[in-house]
């Protein structure tokens, strides 16, 4: 008869396991929450007012919205990239991708490696060579769309001038 050896922690140490896992979970939640506060814009900022209200998210409490934002951070870090490659529905929606927003700050145009910070929290960088001096009003409205090759293009709505861009976040 073959005997197997199994090591068992003493009862006192086994009793501490749930407590230790709880501490780790709390630390991760605090870390996620702090990261969320520092750079994640939140679902309320990512969605248009109309989309936010039509989806019923305006009925959620602040605590529920915080929980949804924490889930969205985890989801984006993990499964979102996989679905972009594997889901037919996501690939179809990606073809119709378009963002309308406004540039934050004092915008003077682009000159090679310009970074565009948008009021929806997105940050884009110029990916194609080119220069353009902008002389329009502050915080111009822009549209970012995807071309048939899958590259992004930023267009200043008031002047209809465009440049290739890539997302930074």
URFENZI-V311562 format. One record per backbone hydrogen bond with DSSP energy under -0.5 kcal/mol. NH is the residue of the N-H (numbers start at 0). CO is the residue of the C=O. If there is no record, write none. Layout:
NH_CO + NH_CO
This chain:
5_3 + 12_9 + 13_9 + 14_10 + 15_11 + 16_12 + 16_13 + 18_14 + 19_15 + 20_16 + 21_17 + 22_18 + 23_19 + 24_20 + 25_21 + 26_22 + 27_23 + 28_24 + 29_25 + 30_26 + 31_27 + 32_28 + 33_29 + 34_30 + 35_31 + 36_32 + 37_33 + 38_34 + 39_34 + 39_35 + 40_38 + 44_41 + 45_41 + 46_42 + 51_47 + 52_48 + 53_49 + 54_50 + 55_52 + 56_51 + 57_51 + 58_55 + 59_56 + 64_60 + 65_61 + 66_62 + 67_63 + 68_64 + 69_65 + 70_66 + 71_67 + 72_68 + 73_69 + 74_70 + 75_71 + 76_72 + 77_73 + 79_74 + 81_77 + 82_78 + 83_79 + 84_80 + 84_81 + 85_81 + 86_82 + 87_85 + 90_86 + 91_87 + 92_88 + 93_89 + 94_90 + 95_91 + 95_92 + 96_93 + 98_143 + 100_141 + 102_139 + 103_116 + 106_104 + 107_105 + 109_131 + 115_123 + 116_114 + 117_115 + 117_121 + 118_101 + 120_117 + 123_115 + 124_165 + 125_113 + 126_163 + 127_163 + 131_109 + 133_107 + 133_131 + 138_104 + 141_100 + 142_154 + 143_98 + 144_142 + 144_152 + 145_96 + 146_150 + 149_146 + 151_164 + 152_144 + 153_162 + 154_142 + 155_160 + 156_140 + 156_154 + 159_155 + 162_153 + 164_151 + 165_124 + 167_122 + 168_122
